[in-house]
Amino acid sequence: MEFDLGNGVSLMLPSIPFIIIAAIAIFLLSRWSKEMETRRFTLIFYFLISAWILPIYTRTSSEGTFELMFPLGFIGMCFYLYGNERYHPAKLKASLLGFAVAVYQLVMHYLF
């Protein structure tokens, strides 16, 4: 969305679905961080790492480039959570929310 403020100045905002998803994610992360006793800010890192997608296969041809994307951040975070003795359910919730964002990124990558 673009809002013209006059004199050649415009305000560029992301689309409405993206704003709604970001607001829900921030709300849930802040709510889940209250469940933890210490290091509440680490939930944001669990979320961000879990939302990370990487191409695991790339093929270039005359028609274009194909990339097979995979949410490797979520897989790595699951291994870390289950191997760590400081496991907390809020960390898993933040990782699952990051996985949901990663799936959204995958869908957007393949649709557009």
Secondary structure, DSSP 8 states (H G I E B T S, - for coil): -EEEEETTEEEE---HHHHHHHHHHHHHHHHHHTT-SS-TTHHHHHHHHHT--EEEEEEE-SS-EEEEEE-HHHHHHHHHHHH-SS--HHHHHHHHHHHHHHHHHHHHHHH-
